[in-house]
Amino acid sequence: MTIFRILFLAFIVSSCAAQKEKVNGLSFVASPEAITDLHTKPVIEVGANYTAIMPFGFMRNLNYPEIIHNTNKQWFGETKAGAKQYIKELEKKNIKIMIKPQIWVWHGEFTGNIKMSSEDNWKTLEATYSKFILEYVELAQETKADIFCIGTELENFVNERPEYWHSLIKKIRAIYKGKLTYAANWDEFKRTPFWSEVDYIGVDAYFPVSEKQTPTIEDCKAGWQKHKQMIKSLSETHNKPILFTEYGYRSMDFTGKEPWESDHTIETLNFEGQSNATQALFEEFWNEDWFAGGFIWKWFHNHDKVGGEKDNQFTPQNKPVEIVIQSFYKSE
């Protein structure tokens, strides 16, 4: 066998391996402080190869057109300086980065309902959103972040102003040379108009998969089938891989019924349901060629102080589901 053929075969094998590598990601929550090896070590131990870094901008209400961001009133991790410090520390550990700037509307109003009352206000929102996003696009290019997410769950803004988004993507491409995605909500992604212009079809994957108090793995796998076919079909239509820009379940009863539910008045604890739903998601998606991987929602920097046996929120930290995630992430 000639040396040329050997090198060619080696290239094919390495290319196939690279294509099959999944994004085994964590959504790394912004905090008030800088991070150190103490905070990045648990990321390594769970087997993650990516983190989503999430700086924030803030809006007063759903029809207020200005986004406040990168101020000294925000937590350190929510600012540009904080995002840069997080990226630097995580990259020391060979963790790849998706920068995912997000908007918080006062009182936790759903960002998908943002809607302006006049053309002038729409133009103001577009200008302020561009300023917010392009600031972090520059950071993404500076730090050579692997993926940049251009928005999260902004369905009404996207539907009302599609030309703005087409133009914004062109401006981003002029600055940033990495991969692009958009984090569409689970009931939004079918209608997003610019999938052909980004590299990944991004989905926040809070699909309802089971009505049961404690769903089994098989319950959840069965519940995925109608959603999975639709997701795969969209991937084929646009010839783009699917990326779960967020996925996860709360450790509570009926966790698969309305997985987006974040009501803090719910007090039930159910670690089995959380583990089973997560296991089912891995089994259904992680071996599919058209699926790129995803980012678990959500991972806090102070690992030893969060999650645990009394916590029924999304974080998998110090819960049985952390072992489920580790088993899949470390097997990749």
C-alpha positions as CSV (number, residue, x, y, z in Angstrom):
1,M,0.0,0.0,0.0
2,T,1.5,3.3,-1.0
3,I,2.1,6.1,1.5
4,F,-0.4,8.3,-0.3
5,R,-3.1,5.7,0.1
6,I,-2.3,5.2,3.8
7,L,-2.5,8.9,4.4
8,F,-5.7,9.2,2.5
9,L,-7.4,6.4,4.5
10,A,-6.1,8.0,7.7
11,F,-7.7,11.3,6.6
12,I,-11.1,9.5,6.0
13,V,-11.0,7.8,9.3
14,S,-10.2,11.0,11.2
15,S,-12.8,13.0,9.3
16,C,-15.5,10.4,10.1
17,A,-14.5,10.5,13.8
18,A,-14.6,14.3,13.8
19,Q,-18.1,14.2,12.3
20,K,-19.4,11.7,14.9
21,E,-18.1,13.7,17.9
22,K,-21.1,15.1,19.7
23,V,-21.5,18.3,21.6
24,N,-21.6,17.0,25.1
25,G,-22.4,20.4,26.6
26,L,-23.4,22.2,29.8
27,S,-25.2,25.5,30.1
28,F,-22.8,27.2,32.4
29,V,-24.7,29.7,34.6
30,A,-23.3,33.2,35.1
31,S,-22.4,34.0,38.7
32,P,-21.3,37.1,40.7
33,E,-17.7,35.9,40.8
34,A,-14.8,34.9,38.7
35,I,-14.2,31.1,38.2
36,T,-11.1,29.0,38.9
37,D,-9.9,25.4,38.6
38,L,-12.2,24.6,41.5
39,H,-15.2,25.5,39.3
40,T,-14.0,23.9,36.1
41,K,-12.9,20.6,37.6
42,P,-16.5,19.3,37.9
43,V,-17.1,20.2,34.2
44,I,-14.2,17.9,33.3
45,E,-15.4,15.1,35.7
46,V,-18.9,14.9,34.2
47,G,-17.3,14.5,30.7
48,A,-18.4,17.7,29.1
49,N,-16.5,18.9,26.0
50,Y,-18.5,22.1,25.5
51,T,-20.0,24.8,27.7
52,A,-22.5,27.5,26.7
53,I,-21.5,30.8,28.2
54,M,-24.5,33.1,28.7
55,P,-24.0,36.8,29.2
56,F,-27.3,38.7,29.7
57,G,-29.1,41.8,28.6
58,F,-32.2,43.1,30.4
59,M,-35.6,44.5,29.3
60,R,-38.1,46.4,31.5
61,N,-41.1,44.7,29.9
62,L,-42.2,42.9,26.8
63,N,-42.8,46.1,24.8
64,Y,-39.9,48.2,26.0
65,P,-37.5,48.6,23.1
66,E,-34.1,49.0,24.9
67,I,-31.8,46.3,26.2
68,I,-29.5,47.1,29.0
69,H,-26.3,45.1,29.1
70,N,-22.7,45.0,30.2
71,T,-23.2,47.3,33.2
72,N,-21.6,47.4,36.6
73,K,-25.0,46.6,38.1
74,Q,-24.9,43.1,36.6
75,W,-23.3,39.9,38.0
76,F,-19.7,39.5,36.8
77,G,-20.6,36.4,34.7
78,E,-23.4,38.3,32.9
79,T,-21.0,40.9,31.5
80,K,-18.5,40.8,28.7
81,A,-15.5,40.8,31.1
82,G,-17.1,37.9,33.0
83,A,-17.8,35.9,29.9
84,K,-14.3,36.4,28.7
85,Q,-12.8,35.2,32.0
86,Y,-15.1,32.1,32.0
87,I,-14.1,31.3,28.5
88,K,-10.4,31.7,29.3
89,E,-10.6,29.3,32.3
90,L,-12.7,26.7,30.5
91,E,-10.5,26.7,27.4
92,K,-7.5,26.0,29.7
93,K,-9.2,22.6,30.2
94,N,-9.8,22.1,26.5
95,I,-13.5,22.8,26.8
96,K,-15.0,24.3,23.6
97,I,-17.3,27.2,23.9
98,M,-20.7,28.4,22.6
99,I,-21.4,32.0,23.4
100,K,-25.2,32.4,23.9
101,P,-26.2,35.9,24.9
102,Q,-29.7,35.9,26.4
103,I,-32.4,38.4,27.3
104,W,-34.1,38.6,30.7
105,V,-37.4,40.4,30.8
106,W,-38.5,41.9,34.1
107,H,-40.4,39.4,36.3
108,G,-39.3,36.5,34.1
109,E,-41.8,37.2,31.2
110,F,-41.3,34.9,28.3
111,T,-39.0,36.3,25.7
112,G,-41.0,34.7,22.9
113,N,-43.7,37.3,23.6
114,I,-41.6,40.4,23.1
115,K,-43.6,42.7,20.8
116,M,-43.3,46.4,20.0
117,S,-46.2,48.8,19.7
118,S,-44.9,50.9,16.9
119,E,-42.5,50.9,13.9
120,D,-40.2,53.3,15.7
121,N,-40.0,51.0,18.7
122,W,-39.2,48.0,16.5
123,K,-36.4,50.0,14.9
124,T,-35.1,51.0,18.4
125,L,-35.2,47.3,19.5
126,E,-33.4,46.2,16.4
127,A,-30.7,48.8,17.0
128,T,-30.2,47.9,20.6
129,Y,-30.4,44.2,20.0
130,S,-27.7,44.5,17.3
131,K,-25.5,46.4,19.7
132,F,-25.9,43.8,22.3
133,I,-25.3,40.8,20.0
134,L,-22.4,42.3,18.0
135,E,-20.5,43.1,21.2
136,Y,-20.5,39.4,22.0
137,V,-19.9,38.4,18.3
138,E,-16.6,40.4,18.6
139,L,-15.8,38.5,21.8
140,A,-16.6,35.2,20.0
141,Q,-14.1,36.1,17.2
142,E,-11.5,37.3,19.7
143,T,-11.6,34.2,21.8
144,K,-12.2,31.9,18.8
145,A,-15.3,30.4,20.3
146,D,-16.5,27.4,18.3
147,I,-20.3,28.4,18.2
148,F,-22.2,31.6,18.5
149,C,-25.9,31.6,19.2
150,I,-27.6,34.6,17.7
151,G,-30.7,34.6,20.0
152,T,-32.8,32.5,22.3
153,E,-36.6,31.9,22.2
154,L,-37.5,35.1,20.4
155,E,-40.3,33.8,18.2
156,N,-42.4,36.9,17.9
157,F,-39.4,39.2,17.3
158,V,-38.3,36.7,14.5
159,N,-41.7,36.4,13.0
160,E,-42.5,40.1,13.0
161,R,-39.1,41.2,11.7
162,P,-37.6,38.5,9.5
163,E,-35.6,40.9,7.2
164,Y,-33.8,42.3,10.3
165,W,-32.7,38.8,11.2
166,H,-31.4,38.0,7.7
167,S,-29.4,41.3,7.8
168,L,-28.1,40.6,11.3
169,I,-26.8,37.2,10.3
170,K,-24.8,38.9,7.4
171,K,-23.3,41.4,9.8
172,I,-22.4,38.6,12.2
173,R,-20.8,36.6,9.4
174,A,-18.7,39.6,8.5
175,I,-17.1,39.6,11.9
176,Y,-17.2,36.0,13.2
177,K,-15.8,33.0,11.4
178,G,-17.1,30.2,13.6
179,K,-20.4,28.3,13.5
180,L,-23.8,29.9,14.0
181,T,-27.0,28.7,15.5
182,Y,-30.2,30.1,17.0
183,A,-32.0,28.6,20.1
184,A,-35.6,28.2,19.0
185,N,-38.1,27.1,21.6
186,W,-39.4,23.5,21.1
187,D,-42.7,24.8,19.7
188,E,-41.1,27.5,17.6
189,F,-38.4,25.8,15.6
190,K,-40.6,24.6,12.7
191,R,-41.3,28.2,11.7
192,T,-37.9,29.8,12.1
193,P,-37.2,31.5,8.7
194,F,-33.4,31.5,8.5
195,W,-32.2,27.9,9.1
196,S,-30.5,27.9,5.7
197,E,-28.3,30.8,6.8
198,V,-26.9,29.2,10.0
199,D,-24.8,26.1,10.6
200,Y,-27.0,24.3,13.2
201,I,-30.8,24.1,13.7
202,G,-30.9,25.0,17.4
203,V,-33.7,23.7,19.5
204,D,-34.5,24.3,23.2
205,A,-35.8,20.7,23.6
206,Y,-38.5,20.9,26.2
207,F,-40.9,18.6,24.3
208,P,-43.7,16.9,26.3
209,V,-42.9,13.2,26.3
210,S,-44.9,11.6,29.1
211,E,-48.0,12.3,31.2
212,K,-46.9,10.0,34.0
213,Q,-45.9,11.0,37.5
214,T,-42.7,8.9,37.3
215,P,-42.1,8.2,33.6
216,T,-40.1,5.1,32.6
217,I,-37.3,5.2,30.0
218,E,-39.7,3.4,27.6
219,D,-42.5,5.9,28.3
220,C,-40.3,8.8,27.3
221,K,-38.8,7.0,24.3
222,A,-42.3,6.4,23.0
223,G,-43.3,10.0,23.7
224,W,-40.3,11.2,21.6
225,Q,-41.4,9.5,18.4
226,K,-43.7,12.1,16.9
227,H,-41.3,14.9,17.8
228,K,-38.2,13.0,16.6
229,Q,-39.6,12.4,13.2
230,M,-40.5,16.1,12.8
231,I,-37.0,17.1,14.0
232,K,-35.3,14.7,11.6
233,S,-37.4,15.9,8.7
234,L,-36.4,19.5,9.3
235,S,-32.8,18.5,9.4
236,E,-33.2,16.7,6.1
237,T,-35.1,19.6,4.5
238,H,-32.3,22.1,5.3
239,N,-29.4,19.7,5.2
240,K,-28.3,21.0,8.7
241,P,-27.6,19.1,11.9
242,I,-29.8,19.5,14.9
243,L,-28.3,21.0,18.1
244,F,-30.2,20.9,21.3
245,T,-29.2,24.4,22.5
246,E,-30.9,23.5,25.8
247,Y,-32.3,20.2,27.1
248,G,-33.0,18.8,30.6
249,Y,-35.7,17.9,33.1
250,R,-36.6,18.9,36.6
251,S,-36.3,16.4,39.5
252,M,-40.0,16.6,40.2
253,D,-43.2,14.6,39.6
254,F,-44.5,14.7,36.0
255,T,-41.2,16.0,34.7
256,G,-41.9,14.8,31.2
257,K,-45.4,16.4,30.9
258,E,-44.4,20.1,30.6
259,P,-40.6,20.0,30.8
260,W,-40.4,23.8,30.3
261,E,-42.2,24.4,33.7
262,S,-40.1,26.5,36.0
263,D,-42.7,27.3,38.7
264,H,-40.8,27.5,42.0
265,T,-44.0,26.8,44.0
266,I,-43.8,23.2,42.9
267,E,-42.4,21.2,45.8
268,T,-42.4,17.5,44.7
269,L,-39.1,15.6,44.4
270,N,-38.6,12.9,41.9
271,F,-35.1,11.9,40.9
272,E,-36.1,8.7,39.1
273,G,-38.3,10.5,36.6
274,Q,-35.5,13.0,35.9
275,S,-33.0,10.3,35.3
276,N,-35.3,8.2,33.2
277,A,-36.3,11.1,31.0
278,T,-32.7,12.1,30.5
279,Q,-31.6,8.6,29.7
280,A,-34.4,8.3,27.1
281,L,-33.3,11.5,25.4
282,F,-29.7,10.2,25.1
283,E,-30.9,6.9,23.8
284,E,-33.1,8.4,21.2
285,F,-30.7,11.1,19.8
286,W,-27.1,10.7,20.6
287,N,-26.5,7.9,18.0
288,E,-28.2,9.7,15.2
289,D,-25.9,11.1,12.5
290,W,-28.0,14.1,11.9
291,F,-27.9,15.1,15.6
292,A,-25.0,17.3,16.7
293,G,-25.4,17.0,20.5
294,G,-26.6,19.5,23.1
295,F,-26.3,21.6,26.3
296,I,-27.8,20.4,29.5
297,W,-29.8,23.0,31.4
298,K,-28.3,24.0,33.7
299,W,-24.9,23.9,35.4
300,F,-23.7,26.2,38.3
301,H,-20.1,27.1,39.0
302,N,-20.3,26.2,42.7
303,H,-20.8,22.5,42.2
304,D,-20.5,21.5,45.9
305,K,-23.3,23.9,47.0
306,V,-26.0,23.3,44.4
307,G,-28.5,20.6,43.5
308,G,-28.6,17.6,45.8
309,E,-31.3,15.6,47.5
310,K,-33.6,18.6,48.4
311,D,-33.5,20.4,45.0
312,N,-36.2,19.8,42.4
313,Q,-35.0,22.3,39.8
314,F,-33.3,21.5,36.5
315,T,-29.7,21.2,37.6
316,P,-28.4,17.7,37.5
317,Q,-25.6,18.5,40.0
318,N,-25.3,16.1,42.9
319,K,-28.3,14.1,41.8
320,P,-28.6,10.6,40.3
321,V,-29.0,12.1,36.9
322,E,-25.5,13.4,37.0
323,I,-24.2,9.9,36.7
324,V,-26.5,9.3,33.7
325,I,-25.0,12.3,32.0
326,Q,-21.5,11.3,32.9
327,S,-22.0,7.8,31.5
328,F,-23.1,9.1,28.1
329,Y,-20.6,12.0,27.9
330,K,-17.6,10.0,28.9
331,S,-18.5,7.2,26.5
332,E,-18.3,9.5,23.5
